[in-house]
Amino acid sequence: GIFVVNDYLTDYPELTVRWWIEDAKGNKLEEHVIPCSCPENSLVNVGDLEWTVPTDGNAPYQINVEMTGPSGILSTNDYEVKTTSNQNN
């Protein structure tokens, strides 16, 4: 799941979480935008990151997540994922 954590005593009623996946060449393979809100001092599951991993083996991908509000970018994270082929001989 994709979670938003709000440690502040302020509500965030107008947020957008955007995630996208890029291959090693920076090509965007998939992208999703999730509108959400987050009450004060809370943890909110805003959705799932679902993606079918290509079966071409040994390939790196980057998962990027960005959260924005009316004032701009509030948070960014990126994760490197490497797939490996699983061939049974």
PyMOL Python script that loads the backbone (N, CA, C, O; Angstrom):
from pymol import cmd

cmd.read_pdbstr("""\
ATOM      1  N   GLY A   1       0.807  -1.186   0.000  1.00  0.00           N
ATOM      2  CA  GLY A   1       0.000   0.000   0.000  1.00  0.00           C
ATOM      3  C   GLY A   1       0.859   1.262   0.000  1.00  0.00           C
ATOM      4  O   GLY A   1       2.044   1.231   0.329  1.00  0.00           O
ATOM      5  N   ILE A   2       0.245   2.336  -0.367  1.00  0.00           N
ATOM      6  CA  ILE A   2       0.871   3.654  -0.299  1.00  0.00           C
ATOM      7  C   ILE A   2       0.245   4.384   0.876  1.00  0.00           C
ATOM      8  O   ILE A   2      -0.968   4.595   0.910  1.00  0.00           O
ATOM      9  N   PHE A   3       1.068   4.766   1.832  1.00  0.00           N
ATOM     10  CA  PHE A   3       0.580   5.401   3.051  1.00  0.00           C
ATOM     11  C   PHE A   3       1.060   6.843   3.141  1.00  0.00           C
ATOM     12  O   PHE A   3       2.189   7.162   2.768  1.00  0.00           O
ATOM     13  N   VAL A   4       0.191   7.702   3.640  1.00  0.00           N
ATOM     14  CA  VAL A   4       0.546   9.087   3.943  1.00  0.00           C
ATOM     15  C   VAL A   4       0.548   9.217   5.457  1.00  0.00           C
ATOM     16  O   VAL A   4      -0.430   8.863   6.117  1.00  0.00           O
ATOM     17  N   VAL A   5       1.644   9.722   6.008  1.00  0.00           N
ATOM     18  CA  VAL A   5       1.770   9.931   7.449  1.00  0.00           C
ATOM     19  C   VAL A   5       1.738  11.429   7.712  1.00  0.00           C
ATOM     20  O   VAL A   5       2.491  12.192   7.108  1.00  0.00           O
ATOM     21  N   ASN A   6       0.866  11.841   8.613  1.00  0.00           N
ATOM     22  CA  ASN A   6       0.785  13.248   9.007  1.00  0.00           C
ATOM     23  C   ASN A   6       1.080  13.336  10.497  1.00  0.00           C
ATOM     24  O   ASN A   6       0.238  12.980  11.321  1.00  0.00           O
ATOM     25  N   ASP A   7       2.264  13.806  10.842  1.00  0.00           N
ATOM     26  CA  ASP A   7       2.670  13.955  12.244  1.00  0.00           C
ATOM     27  C   ASP A   7       2.285  15.309  12.823  1.00  0.00           C
ATOM     28  O   ASP A   7       2.561  15.585  13.991  1.00  0.00           O
ATOM     29  N   TYR A   8       1.655  16.147  12.023  1.00  0.00           N
ATOM     30  CA  TYR A   8       1.328  17.504  12.455  1.00  0.00           C
ATOM     31  C   TYR A   8      -0.101  17.601  12.975  1.00  0.00           C
ATOM     32  O   TYR A   8      -0.926  16.725  12.715  1.00  0.00           O
ATOM     33  N   LEU A   9      -0.385  18.666  13.709  1.00  0.00           N
ATOM     34  CA  LEU A   9      -1.733  18.923  14.222  1.00  0.00           C
ATOM     35  C   LEU A   9      -2.499  19.816  13.249  1.00  0.00           C
ATOM     36  O   LEU A   9      -3.239  20.712  13.653  1.00  0.00           O
ATOM     37  N   THR A  10      -2.306  19.553  11.970  1.00  0.00           N
ATOM     38  CA  THR A  10      -2.952  20.295  10.893  1.00  0.00           C
ATOM     39  C   THR A  10      -3.525  19.304   9.893  1.00  0.00           C
ATOM     40  O   THR A  10      -2.838  18.362   9.497  1.00  0.00           O
ATOM     41  N   ASP A  11      -4.764  19.497   9.482  1.00  0.00           N
ATOM     42  CA  ASP A  11      -5.357  18.675   8.429  1.00  0.00           C
ATOM     43  C   ASP A  11      -4.763  19.062   7.080  1.00  0.00           C
ATOM     44  O   ASP A  11      -4.413  20.220   6.855  1.00  0.00           O
ATOM     45  N   TYR A  12      -4.652  18.091   6.193  1.00  0.00           N
ATOM     46  CA  TYR A  12      -4.267  18.329   4.801  1.00  0.00           C
ATOM     47  C   TYR A  12      -5.397  17.795   3.919  1.00  0.00           C
ATOM     48  O   TYR A  12      -5.368  16.636   3.505  1.00  0.00           O
ATOM     49  N   PRO A  13      -6.399  18.644   3.631  1.00  0.00           N
ATOM     50  CA  PRO A  13      -7.583  18.165   2.914  1.00  0.00           C
ATOM     51  C   PRO A  13      -7.411  18.017   1.404  1.00  0.00           C
ATOM     52  O   PRO A  13      -8.211  17.330   0.768  1.00  0.00           O
ATOM     53  N   GLU A  14      -6.403  18.632   0.818  1.00  0.00           N
ATOM     54  CA  GLU A  14      -6.250  18.622  -0.644  1.00  0.00           C
ATOM     55  C   GLU A  14      -4.852  18.159  -1.041  1.00  0.00           C
ATOM     56  O   GLU A  14      -3.977  18.972  -1.340  1.00  0.00           O
ATOM     57  N   LEU A  15      -4.657  16.848  -1.038  1.00  0.00           N
ATOM     58  CA  LEU A  15      -3.364  16.286  -1.415  1.00  0.00           C
ATOM     59  C   LEU A  15      -3.494  15.487  -2.706  1.00  0.00           C
ATOM     60  O   LEU A  15      -4.575  15.025  -3.070  1.00  0.00           O
ATOM     61  N   THR A  16      -2.378  15.339  -3.374  1.00  0.00           N
ATOM     62  CA  THR A  16      -2.303  14.463  -4.535  1.00  0.00           C
ATOM     63  C   THR A  16      -1.049  13.615  -4.394  1.00  0.00           C
ATOM     64  O   THR A  16       0.048  14.141  -4.202  1.00  0.00           O
ATOM     65  N   VAL A  17      -1.215  12.301  -4.489  1.00  0.00           N
ATOM     66  CA  VAL A  17      -0.081  11.386  -4.503  1.00  0.00           C
ATOM     67  C   VAL A  17       0.046  10.870  -5.935  1.00  0.00           C
ATOM     68  O   VAL A  17      -0.910  10.353  -6.513  1.00  0.00           O
ATOM     69  N   ARG A  18       1.234  11.020  -6.488  1.00  0.00           N
ATOM     70  CA  ARG A  18       1.492  10.550  -7.850  1.00  0.00           C
ATOM     71  C   ARG A  18       2.643   9.565  -7.789  1.00  0.00           C
ATOM     72  O   ARG A  18       3.674   9.843  -7.178  1.00  0.00           O
ATOM     73  N   TRP A  19       2.468   8.416  -8.420  1.00  0.00           N
ATOM     74  CA  TRP A  19       3.576   7.476  -8.514  1.00  0.00           C
ATOM     75  C   TRP A  19       3.767   7.060  -9.958  1.00  0.00           C
ATOM     76  O   TRP A  19       2.814   6.963 -10.732  1.00  0.00           O
ATOM     77  N   TRP A  20       5.035   6.815 -10.304  1.00  0.00           N
ATOM     78  CA  TRP A  20       5.351   6.368 -11.650  1.00  0.00           C
ATOM     79  C   TRP A  20       6.574   5.475 -11.610  1.00  0.00           C
ATOM     80  O   TRP A  20       7.393   5.542 -10.694  1.00  0.00           O
ATOM     81  N   ILE A  21       6.675   4.638 -12.631  1.00  0.00           N
ATOM     82  CA  ILE A  21       7.777   3.685 -12.740  1.00  0.00           C
ATOM     83  C   ILE A  21       8.541   3.975 -14.022  1.00  0.00           C
ATOM     84  O   ILE A  21       7.951   4.168 -15.085  1.00  0.00           O
ATOM     85  N   GLU A  22       9.870   4.003 -13.902  1.00  0.00           N
ATOM     86  CA  GLU A  22      10.747   4.242 -15.050  1.00  0.00           C
ATOM     87  C   GLU A  22      11.683   3.062 -15.240  1.00  0.00           C
ATOM     88  O   GLU A  22      12.081   2.409 -14.276  1.00  0.00           O
ATOM     89  N   ASP A  23      12.033   2.796 -16.496  1.00  0.00           N
ATOM     90  CA  ASP A  23      13.048   1.786 -16.761  1.00  0.00           C
ATOM     91  C   ASP A  23      14.435   2.421 -16.637  1.00  0.00           C
ATOM     92  O   ASP A  23      14.555   3.597 -16.293  1.00  0.00           O
ATOM     93  N   ALA A  24      15.470   1.646 -16.915  1.00  0.00           N
ATOM     94  CA  ALA A  24      16.849   2.125 -16.747  1.00  0.00           C
ATOM     95  C   ALA A  24      17.183   3.305 -17.655  1.00  0.00           C
ATOM     96  O   ALA A  24      18.117   4.056 -17.372  1.00  0.00           O
ATOM     97  N   LYS A  25      16.429   3.477 -18.745  1.00  0.00           N
ATOM     98  CA  LYS A  25      16.674   4.583 -19.673  1.00  0.00           C
ATOM     99  C   LYS A  25      15.842   5.816 -19.335  1.00  0.00           C
ATOM    100  O   LYS A  25      15.907   6.822 -20.041  1.00  0.00           O
ATOM    101  N   GLY A  26      15.057   5.740 -18.253  1.00  0.00           N
ATOM    102  CA  GLY A  26      14.228   6.878 -17.857  1.00  0.00           C
ATOM    103  C   GLY A  26      12.884   6.942 -18.555  1.00  0.00           C
ATOM    104  O   GLY A  26      12.162   7.930 -18.422  1.00  0.00           O
ATOM    105  N   ASN A  27      12.538   5.891 -19.305  1.00  0.00           N
ATOM    106  CA  ASN A  27      11.226   5.842 -19.952  1.00  0.00           C
ATOM    107  C   ASN A  27      10.147   5.571 -18.919  1.00  0.00           C
ATOM    108  O   ASN A  27      10.274   4.645 -18.118  1.00  0.00           O
ATOM    109  N   LYS A  28       9.098   6.361 -18.926  1.00  0.00           N
ATOM    110  CA  LYS A  28       7.998   6.177 -17.983  1.00  0.00           C
ATOM    111  C   LYS A  28       7.137   5.011 -18.459  1.00  0.00           C
ATOM    112  O   LYS A  28       6.578   5.053 -19.555  1.00  0.00           O
ATOM    113  N   LEU A  29       7.031   3.966 -17.629  1.00  0.00           N
ATOM    114  CA  LEU A  29       6.299   2.764 -18.001  1.00  0.00           C
ATOM    115  C   LEU A  29       4.863   2.778 -17.505  1.00  0.00           C
ATOM    116  O   LEU A  29       3.976   2.195 -18.129  1.00  0.00           O
ATOM    117  N   GLU A  30       4.640   3.438 -16.396  1.00  0.00           N
ATOM    118  CA  GLU A  30       3.297   3.502 -15.813  1.00  0.00           C
ATOM    119  C   GLU A  30       3.241   4.691 -14.871  1.00  0.00           C
ATOM    120  O   GLU A  30       4.242   5.065 -14.260  1.00  0.00           O
ATOM    121  N   GLU A  31       2.047   5.286 -14.759  1.00  0.00           N
ATOM    122  CA  GLU A  31       1.872   6.437 -13.873  1.00  0.00           C
ATOM    123  C   GLU A  31       0.438   6.460 -13.361  1.00  0.00           C
ATOM    124  O   GLU A  31      -0.499   6.163 -14.102  1.00  0.00           O
ATOM    125  N   HIS A  32       0.274   6.817 -12.085  1.00  0.00           N
ATOM    126  CA  HIS A  32      -1.054   6.942 -11.481  1.00  0.00           C
ATOM    127  C   HIS A  32      -1.079   8.164 -10.573  1.00  0.00           C
ATOM    128  O   HIS A  32      -0.078   8.504  -9.942  1.00  0.00           O
ATOM    129  N   VAL A  33      -2.223   8.814 -10.517  1.00  0.00           N
ATOM    130  CA  VAL A  33      -2.434   9.984  -9.664  1.00  0.00           C
ATOM    131  C   VAL A  33      -3.596   9.668  -8.732  1.00  0.00           C
ATOM    132  O   VAL A  33      -4.661   9.236  -9.174  1.00  0.00           O
ATOM    133  N   ILE A  34      -3.376   9.890  -7.424  1.00  0.00           N
ATOM    134  CA  ILE A  34      -4.380   9.569  -6.407  1.00  0.00           C
ATOM    135  C   ILE A  34      -4.693  10.825  -5.603  1.00  0.00           C
ATOM    136  O   ILE A  34      -3.850  11.278  -4.829  1.00  0.00           O
ATOM    137  N   PRO A  35      -5.893  11.404  -5.765  1.00  0.00           N
ATOM    138  CA  PRO A  35      -6.283  12.516  -4.891  1.00  0.00           C
ATOM    139  C   PRO A  35      -6.619  11.960  -3.507  1.00  0.00           C
ATOM    140  O   PRO A  35      -7.210  10.886  -3.394  1.00  0.00           O
ATOM    141  N   CYS A  36      -6.245  12.686  -2.463  1.00  0.00           N
ATOM    142  CA  CYS A  36      -6.508  12.197  -1.108  1.00  0.00           C
ATOM    143  C   CYS A  36      -6.495  13.360  -0.122  1.00  0.00           C
ATOM    144  O   CYS A  36      -6.224  14.507  -0.478  1.00  0.00           O
ATOM    145  N   SER A  37      -6.794  13.029   1.108  1.00  0.00           N
ATOM    146  CA  SER A  37      -6.679  13.982   2.213  1.00  0.00           C
ATOM    147  C   SER A  37      -6.075  13.233   3.393  1.00  0.00           C
ATOM    148  O   SER A  37      -6.081  12.002   3.431  1.00  0.00           O
ATOM    149  N   CYS A  38      -5.555  13.988   4.355  1.00  0.00           N
ATOM    150  CA  CYS A  38      -4.944  13.367   5.521  1.00  0.00           C
ATOM    151  C   CYS A  38      -5.245  14.218   6.750  1.00  0.00           C
ATOM    152  O   CYS A  38      -4.751  15.341   6.862  1.00  0.00           O
ATOM    153  N   PRO A  39      -6.052  13.693   7.675  1.00  0.00           N
ATOM    154  CA  PRO A  39      -6.359  14.438   8.896  1.00  0.00           C
ATOM    155  C   PRO A  39      -5.112  14.629   9.764  1.00  0.00           C
ATOM    156  O   PRO A  39      -4.089  13.976   9.558  1.00  0.00           O
ATOM    157  N   GLU A  40      -5.218  15.514  10.711  1.00  0.00           N
ATOM    158  CA  GLU A  40      -4.100  15.754  11.628  1.00  0.00           C
ATOM    159  C   GLU A  40      -3.724  14.472  12.359  1.00  0.00           C
ATOM    160  O   GLU A  40      -4.581  13.640  12.655  1.00  0.00           O
ATOM    161  N   ASN A  41      -2.431  14.321  12.647  1.00  0.00           N
ATOM    162  CA  ASN A  41      -1.902  13.221  13.441  1.00  0.00           C
ATOM    163  C   ASN A  41      -2.469  11.865  13.012  1.00  0.00           C
ATOM    164  O   ASN A  41      -3.080  11.161  13.817  1.00  0.00           O
ATOM    165  N   SER A  42      -2.267  11.506  11.749  1.00  0.00           N
ATOM    166  CA  SER A  42      -2.888  10.277  11.250  1.00  0.00           C
ATOM    167  C   SER A  42      -2.002   9.547  10.248  1.00  0.00           C
ATOM    168  O   SER A  42      -1.001  10.073   9.761  1.00  0.00           O
ATOM    169  N   LEU A  43      -2.408   8.325   9.962  1.00  0.00           N
ATOM    170  CA  LEU A  43      -1.810   7.477   8.944  1.00  0.00           C
ATOM    171  C   LEU A  43      -2.943   7.055   8.019  1.00  0.00           C
ATOM    172  O   LEU A  43      -3.940   6.496   8.477  1.00  0.00           O
ATOM    173  N   VAL A  44      -2.801   7.318   6.714  1.00  0.00           N
ATOM    174  CA  VAL A  44      -3.869   7.023   5.764  1.00  0.00           C
ATOM    175  C   VAL A  44      -3.319   6.157   4.631  1.00  0.00           C
ATOM    176  O   VAL A  44      -2.319   6.505   4.003  1.00  0.00           O
ATOM    177  N   ASN A  45      -3.979   5.027   4.377  1.00  0.00           N
ATOM    178  CA  ASN A  45      -3.651   4.196   3.221  1.00  0.00           C
ATOM    179  C   ASN A  45      -4.407   4.779   2.038  1.00  0.00           C
ATOM    180  O   ASN A  45      -5.632   4.676   1.973  1.00  0.00           O
ATOM    181  N   VAL A  46      -3.687   5.393   1.098  1.00  0.00           N
ATOM    182  CA  VAL A  46      -4.353   6.081  -0.014  1.00  0.00           C
ATOM    183  C   VAL A  46      -4.517   5.199  -1.245  1.00  0.00           C
ATOM    184  O   VAL A  46      -5.199   5.595  -2.191  1.00  0.00           O
ATOM    185  N   GLY A  47      -3.921   4.034  -1.259  1.00  0.00           N
ATOM    186  CA  GLY A  47      -4.079   3.141  -2.400  1.00  0.00           C
ATOM    187  C   GLY A  47      -2.941   2.147  -2.492  1.00  0.00           C
ATOM    188  O   GLY A  47      -2.073   2.078  -1.621  1.00  0.00           O
ATOM    189  N   ASP A  48      -2.967   1.387  -3.559  1.00  0.00           N
ATOM    190  CA  ASP A  48      -1.955   0.366  -3.787  1.00  0.00           C
ATOM    191  C   ASP A  48      -1.144   0.692  -5.027  1.00  0.00           C
ATOM    192  O   ASP A  48      -1.643   1.297  -5.975  1.00  0.00           O
ATOM    193  N   LEU A  49       0.091   0.287  -5.005  1.00  0.00           N
ATOM    194  CA  LEU A  49       0.940   0.387  -6.175  1.00  0.00           C
ATOM    195  C   LEU A  49       0.938  -1.001  -6.805  1.00  0.00           C
ATOM    196  O   LEU A  49       1.565  -1.928  -6.294  1.00  0.00           O
ATOM    197  N   GLU A  50       0.232  -1.129  -7.910  1.00  0.00           N
ATOM    198  CA  GLU A  50       0.154  -2.410  -8.601  1.00  0.00           C
ATOM    199  C   GLU A  50       0.773  -2.265  -9.980  1.00  0.00           C
ATOM    200  O   GLU A  50       0.454  -1.339 -10.726  1.00  0.00           O
ATOM    201  N   TRP A  51       1.665  -3.194 -10.307  1.00  0.00           N
ATOM    202  CA  TRP A  51       2.372  -3.139 -11.575  1.00  0.00           C
ATOM    203  C   TRP A  51       2.831  -4.542 -11.929  1.00  0.00           C
ATOM    204  O   TRP A  51       3.373  -5.252 -11.081  1.00  0.00           O
ATOM    205  N   THR A  52       2.622  -4.941 -13.154  1.00  0.00           N
ATOM    206  CA  THR A  52       3.088  -6.240 -13.620  1.00  0.00           C
ATOM    207  C   THR A  52       4.536  -6.090 -14.070  1.00  0.00           C
ATOM    208  O   THR A  52       4.841  -5.364 -15.017  1.00  0.00           O
ATOM    209  N   VAL A  53       5.403  -6.782 -13.379  1.00  0.00           N
ATOM    210  CA  VAL A  53       6.833  -6.695 -13.665  1.00  0.00           C
ATOM    211  C   VAL A  53       7.117  -7.427 -14.975  1.00  0.00           C
ATOM    212  O   VAL A  53       6.710  -8.578 -15.131  1.00  0.00           O
ATOM    213  N   PRO A  54       7.803  -6.789 -15.912  1.00  0.00           N
ATOM    214  CA  PRO A  54       8.154  -7.465 -17.162  1.00  0.00           C
ATOM    215  C   PRO A  54       9.000  -8.710 -16.889  1.00  0.00           C
ATOM    216  O   PRO A  54       9.745  -8.765 -15.911  1.00  0.00           O
ATOM    217  N   THR A  55       8.878  -9.681 -17.746  1.00  0.00           N
ATOM    218  CA  THR A  55       9.576 -10.955 -17.537  1.00  0.00           C
ATOM    219  C   THR A  55      10.889 -11.038 -18.311  1.00  0.00           C
ATOM    220  O   THR A  55      11.388 -12.135 -18.565  1.00  0.00           O
ATOM    221  N   ASP A  56      11.449  -9.896 -18.685  1.00  0.00           N
ATOM    222  CA  ASP A  56      12.686  -9.910 -19.468  1.00  0.00           C
ATOM    223  C   ASP A  56      13.937 -10.149 -18.629  1.00  0.00           C
ATOM    224  O   ASP A  56      15.046 -10.166 -19.165  1.00  0.00           O
ATOM    225  N   GLY A  57      13.773 -10.334 -17.327  1.00  0.00           N
ATOM    226  CA  GLY A  57      14.898 -10.659 -16.453  1.00  0.00           C
ATOM    227  C   GLY A  57      15.867  -9.515 -16.231  1.00  0.00           C
ATOM    228  O   GLY A  57      15.856  -8.526 -16.962  1.00  0.00           O
ATOM    229  N   ASN A  58      16.702  -9.658 -15.219  1.00  0.00           N
ATOM    230  CA  ASN A  58      17.791  -8.747 -14.857  1.00  0.00           C
ATOM    231  C   ASN A  58      17.663  -7.309 -15.357  1.00  0.00           C
ATOM    232  O   ASN A  58      18.495  -6.843 -16.137  1.00  0.00           O
ATOM    233  N   ALA A  59      16.642  -6.620 -14.917  1.00  0.00           N
ATOM    234  CA  ALA A  59      16.437  -5.233 -15.344  1.00  0.00           C
ATOM    235  C   ALA A  59      16.157  -4.350 -14.128  1.00  0.00           C
ATOM    236  O   ALA A  59      15.374  -4.727 -13.257  1.00  0.00           O
ATOM    237  N   PRO A  60      16.794  -3.172 -14.064  1.00  0.00           N
ATOM    238  CA  PRO A  60      16.508  -2.240 -12.968  1.00  0.00           C
ATOM    239  C   PRO A  60      15.350  -1.306 -13.329  1.00  0.00           C
ATOM    240  O   PRO A  60      15.189  -0.911 -14.484  1.00  0.00           O
ATOM    241  N   TYR A  61      14.564  -0.969 -12.337  1.00  0.00           N
ATOM    242  CA  TYR A  61      13.456  -0.029 -12.489  1.00  0.00           C
ATOM    243  C   TYR A  61      13.506   0.941 -11.325  1.00  0.00           C
ATOM    244  O   TYR A  61      14.074   0.630 -10.278  1.00  0.00           O
ATOM    245  N   GLN A  62      12.920   2.103 -11.497  1.00  0.00           N
ATOM    246  CA  GLN A  62      12.826   3.067 -10.410  1.00  0.00           C
ATOM    247  C   GLN A  62      11.363   3.399 -10.179  1.00  0.00           C
ATOM    248  O   GLN A  62      10.638   3.761 -11.105  1.00  0.00           O
ATOM    249  N   ILE A  63      10.937   3.268  -8.917  1.00  0.00           N
ATOM    250  CA  ILE A  63       9.589   3.655  -8.510  1.00  0.00           C
ATOM    251  C   ILE A  63       9.702   5.018  -7.844  1.00  0.00           C
ATOM    252  O   ILE A  63      10.462   5.184  -6.890  1.00  0.00           O
ATOM    253  N   ASN A  64       8.957   5.986  -8.337  1.00  0.00           N
ATOM    254  CA  ASN A  64       8.980   7.354  -7.820  1.00  0.00           C
ATOM    255  C   ASN A  64       7.618   7.688  -7.227  1.00  0.00           C
ATOM    256  O   ASN A  64       6.584   7.364  -7.812  1.00  0.00           O
ATOM    257  N   VAL A  65       7.619   8.333  -6.072  1.00  0.00           N
ATOM    258  CA  VAL A  65       6.377   8.748  -5.416  1.00  0.00           C
ATOM    259  C   VAL A  65       6.523  10.217  -5.029  1.00  0.00           C
ATOM    260  O   VAL A  65       7.541  10.628  -4.472  1.00  0.00           O
ATOM    261  N   GLU A  66       5.487  11.002  -5.334  1.00  0.00           N
ATOM    262  CA  GLU A  66       5.506  12.435  -5.036  1.00  0.00           C
ATOM    263  C   GLU A  66       4.156  12.834  -4.444  1.00  0.00           C
ATOM    264  O   GLU A  66       3.107  12.472  -4.976  1.00  0.00           O
ATOM    265  N   MET A  67       4.189  13.574  -3.348  1.00  0.00           N
ATOM    266  CA  MET A  67       2.959  14.082  -2.740  1.00  0.00           C
ATOM    267  C   MET A  67       2.967  15.598  -2.824  1.00  0.00           C
ATOM    268  O   MET A  67       3.938  16.249  -2.439  1.00  0.00           O
ATOM    269  N   THR A  68       1.873  16.154  -3.334  1.00  0.00           N
ATOM    270  CA  THR A  68       1.756  17.604  -3.452  1.00  0.00           C
ATOM    271  C   THR A  68       0.478  18.084  -2.783  1.00  0.00           C
ATOM    272  O   THR A  68      -0.489  17.338  -2.629  1.00  0.00           O
ATOM    273  N   GLY A  69       0.503  19.341  -2.394  1.00  0.00           N
ATOM    274  CA  GLY A  69      -0.657  20.032  -1.850  1.00  0.00           C
ATOM    275  C   GLY A  69      -0.802  21.355  -2.579  1.00  0.00           C
ATOM    276  O   GLY A  69      -0.074  21.610  -3.538  1.00  0.00           O
ATOM    277  N   PRO A  70      -1.722  22.197  -2.147  1.00  0.00           N
ATOM    278  CA  PRO A  70      -1.934  23.487  -2.804  1.00  0.00           C
ATOM    279  C   PRO A  70      -0.675  24.361  -2.868  1.00  0.00           C
ATOM    280  O   PRO A  70      -0.540  25.187  -3.770  1.00  0.00           O
ATOM    281  N   SER A  71       0.243  24.181  -1.914  1.00  0.00           N
ATOM    282  CA  SER A  71       1.454  25.010  -1.888  1.00  0.00           C
ATOM    283  C   SER A  71       2.627  24.399  -2.653  1.00  0.00           C
ATOM    284  O   SER A  71       3.696  25.006  -2.724  1.00  0.00           O
ATOM    285  N   GLY A  72       2.444  23.201  -3.230  1.00  0.00           N
ATOM    286  CA  GLY A  72       3.518  22.572  -3.995  1.00  0.00           C
ATOM    287  C   GLY A  72       3.897  21.201  -3.467  1.00  0.00           C
ATOM    288  O   GLY A  72       3.099  20.534  -2.808  1.00  0.00           O
ATOM    289  N   ILE A  73       5.116  20.788  -3.761  1.00  0.00           N
ATOM    290  CA  ILE A  73       5.598  19.459  -3.375  1.00  0.00           C
ATOM    291  C   ILE A  73       5.842  19.403  -1.870  1.00  0.00           C
ATOM    292  O   ILE A  73       6.519  20.263  -1.305  1.00  0.00           O
ATOM    293  N   LEU A  74       5.278  18.369  -1.225  1.00  0.00           N
ATOM    294  CA  LEU A  74       5.458  18.160   0.211  1.00  0.00           C
ATOM    295  C   LEU A  74       6.426  17.020   0.509  1.00  0.00           C
ATOM    296  O   LEU A  74       7.105  17.028   1.536  1.00  0.00           O
ATOM    297  N   SER A  75       6.488  16.036  -0.397  1.00  0.00           N
ATOM    298  CA  SER A  75       7.330  14.874  -0.142  1.00  0.00           C
ATOM    299  C   SER A  75       7.642  14.159  -1.450  1.00  0.00           C
ATOM    300  O   SER A  75       6.810  14.108  -2.356  1.00  0.00           O
ATOM    301  N   THR A  76       8.851  13.607  -1.538  1.00  0.00           N
ATOM    302  CA  THR A  76       9.217  12.753  -2.665  1.00  0.00           C
ATOM    303  C   THR A  76      10.015  11.569  -2.142  1.00  0.00           C
ATOM    304  O   THR A  76      10.768  11.693  -1.177  1.00  0.00           O
ATOM    305  N   ASN A  77       9.846  10.439  -2.776  1.00  0.00           N
ATOM    306  CA  ASN A  77      10.621   9.241  -2.463  1.00  0.00           C
ATOM    307  C   ASN A  77      10.863   8.492  -3.761  1.00  0.00           C
ATOM    308  O   ASN A  77      10.042   8.541  -4.677  1.00  0.00           O
ATOM    309  N   ASP A  78      11.990   7.800  -3.838  1.00  0.00           N
ATOM    310  CA  ASP A  78      12.217   6.929  -4.978  1.00  0.00           C
ATOM    311  C   ASP A  78      12.893   5.650  -4.497  1.00  0.00           C
ATOM    312  O   ASP A  78      13.652   5.648  -3.528  1.00  0.00           O
ATOM    313  N   TYR A  79      12.596   4.578  -5.198  1.00  0.00           N
ATOM    314  CA  TYR A  79      13.066   3.249  -4.818  1.00  0.00           C
ATOM    315  C   TYR A  79      13.580   2.544  -6.058  1.00  0.00           C
ATOM    316  O   TYR A  79      12.919   2.556  -7.097  1.00  0.00           O
ATOM    317  N   GLU A  80      14.741   1.934  -5.964  1.00  0.00           N
ATOM    318  CA  GLU A  80      15.270   1.159  -7.076  1.00  0.00           C
ATOM    319  C   GLU A  80      14.886  -0.299  -6.883  1.00  0.00           C
ATOM    320  O   GLU A  80      15.051  -0.865  -5.803  1.00  0.00           O
ATOM    321  N   VAL A  81      14.372  -0.895  -7.952  1.00  0.00           N
ATOM    322  CA  VAL A  81      13.957  -2.295  -7.931  1.00  0.00           C
ATOM    323  C   VAL A  81      14.687  -2.998  -9.065  1.00  0.00           C
ATOM    324  O   VAL A  81      14.724  -2.499 -10.190  1.00  0.00           O
ATOM    325  N   LYS A  82      15.261  -4.143  -8.775  1.00  0.00           N
ATOM    326  CA  LYS A  82      15.917  -4.906  -9.830  1.00  0.00           C
ATOM    327  C   LYS A  82      15.241  -6.261  -9.941  1.00  0.00           C
ATOM    328  O   LYS A  82      15.079  -6.973  -8.950  1.00  0.00           O
ATOM    329  N   THR A  83      14.848  -6.609 -11.157  1.00  0.00           N
ATOM    330  CA  THR A  83      14.236  -7.913 -11.384  1.00  0.00           C
ATOM    331  C   THR A  83      15.314  -8.891 -11.827  1.00  0.00           C
ATOM    332  O   THR A  83      16.325  -8.497 -12.408  1.00  0.00           O
ATOM    333  N   THR A  84      15.094 -10.139 -11.552  1.00  0.00           N
ATOM    334  CA  THR A  84      15.999 -11.188 -12.005  1.00  0.00           C
ATOM    335  C   THR A  84      15.177 -12.275 -12.674  1.00  0.00           C
ATOM    336  O   THR A  84      14.030 -12.516 -12.298  1.00  0.00           O
ATOM    337  N   SER A  85      15.758 -12.923 -13.654  1.00  0.00           N
ATOM    338  CA  SER A  85      15.039 -14.013 -14.312  1.00  0.00           C
ATOM    339  C   SER A  85      15.100 -15.238 -13.413  1.00  0.00           C
ATOM    340  O   SER A  85      16.105 -15.490 -12.747  1.00  0.00           O
ATOM    341  N   ASN A  86      14.024 -15.985 -13.405  1.00  0.00           N
ATOM    342  CA  ASN A  86      13.931 -17.190 -12.589  1.00  0.00           C
ATOM    343  C   ASN A  86      13.637 -18.340 -13.538  1.00  0.00           C
ATOM    344  O   ASN A  86      12.485 -18.732 -13.725  1.00  0.00           O
ATOM    345  N   GLN A  87      14.682 -18.865 -14.125  1.00  0.00           N
ATOM    346  CA  GLN A  87      14.510 -19.933 -15.105  1.00  0.00           C
ATOM    347  C   GLN A  87      14.812 -21.268 -14.461  1.00  0.00           C
ATOM    348  O   GLN A  87      15.859 -21.455 -13.841  1.00  0.00           O
ATOM    349  N   ASN A  88      13.889 -22.184 -14.612  1.00  0.00           N
ATOM    350  CA  ASN A  88      14.078 -23.546 -14.099  1.00  0.00           C
ATOM    351  C   ASN A  88      14.539 -24.430 -15.249  1.00  0.00           C
ATOM    352  O   ASN A  88      13.841 -24.557 -16.255  1.00  0.00           O
ATOM    353  N   ASN A  89      15.702 -25.037 -15.108  1.00  0.00           N
ATOM    354  CA  ASN A  89      16.216 -25.917 -16.167  1.00  0.00           C
ATOM    355  C   ASN A  89      15.963 -27.343 -15.808  1.00  0.00           C
ATOM    356  O   ASN A  89      16.319 -28.243 -16.568  1.00  0.00           O
TER     357      ASN A  89
END
""", "prot")
cmd.dss("prot")
cmd.show_as("cartoon", "prot")
cmd.util.cbc("prot")
cmd.orient("prot")
